[in-house]
């Protein structure tokens, strides 16, 4: 591996740690600022339900009950520049638990694609899924 690739991987890992800390602190404590984390054309897919555009994403987050997230695993990888027209872009994968109001915590899996925009990182796509056992919603 050349030093440029190693440097980008190190940057992806550092960025993932900093970005996810900001993201989960924002959703849990400063939800009114969530739209600032997304591109204007950002896409959120929440348990299979899509919301496009940072204003609509902001409205979606404001309607959720209060949350408390705990990150358990975190991984990041560099998206090859050839796939994103030379734009510095990372894929971040997170798993953890989320507690909604006074309910029991649920496991979640989340994937972000973030891209550099000026000196800020912005979410291009965000896909979160609560981890429910298969058949949990089926009636017996």
Secondary structure, DSSP 4 states (H G I P E B T S, - for coil): --HHHHHHHHHHHHHHHHHHHHHHHHHHH-GGGGGGGEEEEEEEEETTEEEESHHHHHHHHHTSPPEEEEEEEEEEEEPPGGGTTT--EEEEEEEEEEEETTSPPEEEEEEEEEEEETTEEEEEEEEEEE---TTTTS--
